[in-house]
Every structure is written in structure tokens, then in C-alpha cells.
Amino acid sequence: METNTFSVLKKEDVSPKNQLIFDQLKKQYGAVPNLYTTLAYSENALEAYTRLESAKLAFTPKEIEAVNLVVSEVNQCIYCLSAHTMVAKSTGFSEAETIEIRSGNASFDPKLNTLVRLAKELTDKRRVENEVLLHAFYTAGYTREQLVDLIILVGDRTISNILHAVTKVPVEFPLAKQLD
């Protein structure tokens, strides 16, 4: 019986196909994030996931990071909260704003607030129970295309949240603060 211990794989530990992806990730991030190395336990998962992650979406980088934060908070993923808090700050969010977003609101930006609230609902309920949120999303100027992209983004982040919950690879980023 195999144990559920997932080591942080090094380039020489993975297939030639995944080694090429490691090279791309290192070029992009400066290092291969630990969570990506767990995907390399599979011959195909790392490639599939990096394609999903690099897909063009109809959101700004700030909007994407806001969704990443609220989804990761709902799913209680310290790895993704830590990584995306760092990325969110690089897009211009303050520490206080990242914490507010994680709580499910963005009072400092009404349009972003509708996105965050809807992303939280989709993550919590796996559907829209509160039609007012969907109406507010469209009223704020978001489109049907963006609703579909939001669902893809929630799914993307949920994959990484579950992956960390199961593998428990070490978090190499500064740990995100706990919410009060």
C-alpha cells in the first residue's frame, strides 16, 4: 500500500515531458512552485493544469486574483491563500484589501465586490442560490462570457485547493494571515 506522502519533486525526478514544463515554470516564476511539482507525479496532469492556468480569461489580473483569494478562503487552502496574497499585492491590492476580499467582500470597489460575492456563492453552493447576486453581476457591467470564465476560474482554483488539501506539500510563500 502506498503512503500519502508527496515530496517536492526535482526536475531529475520527473518525466522528460514534465522536465520541459518545469523549465517553463522556472522561467515564468523563478522556481517551480511546490504545488506544481505534485502535478508532475502524473505524466499528463501538469501539462493539463498549466494549460488551464494560462488560458486567457475576460478578467483583469486584479479581478482574477480577487477570485483566487475568495475561492481559496472558502476552500481553506493555506497554500493558495499564501501564494495568491503575494500575487494580489503585486497587482496593487493592499494587505487589508486582500483580507477583505477573502472575507467575501470588496467594499473599496463596488464592481469588484459583485464579482467577489458571486465567486464566493459559486464556491460555497456550487450554484447561484441568490439570483440578486447574478443580477448585480450583470448590472455591474459583467457579461455572460465573464460568468462562464468565472466558473472556469473557480474550478481552476478549486483544483489546486483540493490538490494541496490531499498532498499537503510545504508552503514556500510567506503565510497568509488568518482571518479574525
Solvent accessible surface area in square Angstrom, and as a share of the most:
residue,aa,sasa,rsa
1,M,240,1.07
2,E,161,0.72
3,T,111,0.65
4,N,95,0.49
5,T,106,0.62
6,F,57,0.24
7,S,64,0.41
8,V,56,0.32
9,L,26,0.13
10,K,126,0.54
11,K,87,0.37
12,E,128,0.57
13,D,84,0.43
14,V,13,0.08
15,S,29,0.19
16,P,107,0.67
17,K,65,0.27
18,N,1,0.00
19,Q,50,0.22
20,L,118,0.59
21,I,17,0.09
22,F,7,0.03
23,D,58,0.30
24,Q,114,0.51
25,L,8,0.04
26,K,122,0.52
27,K,180,0.76
28,Q,125,0.56
29,Y,108,0.41
30,G,54,0.52
31,A,58,0.45
32,V,29,0.17
33,P,15,0.10
34,N,20,0.10
35,L,11,0.06
36,Y,25,0.09
37,T,2,0.01
38,T,5,0.03
39,L,16,0.08
40,A,8,0.06
41,Y,105,0.40
42,S,44,0.29
43,E,83,0.37
44,N,90,0.46
45,A,35,0.27
46,L,0,0.00
47,E,52,0.23
48,A,62,0.48
49,Y,15,0.06
50,T,27,0.16
51,R,167,0.61
52,L,55,0.27
53,E,56,0.25
54,S,91,0.59
55,A,49,0.38
56,K,185,0.78
57,L,27,0.13
58,A,33,0.25
59,F,18,0.07
60,T,71,0.41
61,P,93,0.58
62,K,80,0.34
63,E,20,0.09
64,I,42,0.21
65,E,14,0.06
66,A,0,0.00
67,V,0,0.00
68,N,3,0.01
69,L,0,0.00
70,V,0,0.00
71,V,0,0.00
72,S,0,0.00
73,E,23,0.10
74,V,39,0.23
75,N,45,0.23
76,Q,141,0.63
77,C,4,0.02
78,I,51,0.26
79,Y,7,0.03
80,C,4,0.02
81,L,9,0.04
82,S,1,0.01
83,A,14,0.11
84,H,26,0.12
85,T,11,0.07
86,M,90,0.40
87,V,57,0.33
88,A,0,0.00
89,K,89,0.38
90,S,94,0.61
91,T,39,0.23
92,G,52,0.50
93,F,6,0.03
94,S,53,0.34
95,E,47,0.21
96,A,75,0.58
97,E,43,0.19
98,T,1,0.00
99,I,51,0.26
100,E,49,0.22
101,I,0,0.00
102,R,8,0.03
103,S,55,0.36
104,G,4,0.04
105,N,66,0.34
106,A,0,0.00
107,S,89,0.58
108,F,78,0.32
109,D,53,0.28
110,P,107,0.67
111,K,84,0.35
112,L,10,0.05
113,N,31,0.16
114,T,19,0.11
115,L,0,0.00
116,V,0,0.00
117,R,87,0.32
118,L,0,0.00
119,A,0,0.00
120,K,66,0.28
121,E,22,0.10
122,L,18,0.09
123,T,4,0.03
124,D,73,0.38
125,K,85,0.36
126,R,148,0.54
127,R,141,0.52
128,V,33,0.19
129,E,93,0.42
130,N,61,0.31
131,E,112,0.50
132,V,107,0.61
133,L,10,0.05
134,L,33,0.16
135,H,129,0.58
136,A,25,0.19
137,F,0,0.00
138,Y,79,0.30
139,T,100,0.58
140,A,32,0.25
141,G,47,0.45
142,Y,7,0.03
143,T,65,0.38
144,R,191,0.70
145,E,112,0.50
146,Q,25,0.11
147,L,30,0.15
148,V,92,0.53
149,D,19,0.10
150,L,0,0.00
151,I,92,0.47
152,I,76,0.39
153,L,5,0.02
154,V,12,0.07
155,G,31,0.30
156,D,8,0.04
157,R,9,0.03
158,T,16,0.09
159,I,79,0.40
160,S,4,0.03
161,N,4,0.02
162,I,99,0.50
163,L,37,0.19
164,H,18,0.08
165,A,62,0.48
166,V,77,0.44
167,T,8,0.05
168,K,148,0.63
169,V,2,0.01
170,P,80,0.50
171,V,39,0.22
172,E,81,0.36
173,F,37,0.15
174,P,102,0.64
175,L,122,0.61
176,A,8,0.06
177,K,119,0.50
178,Q,141,0.63
179,L,53,0.27
180,D,192,1.00
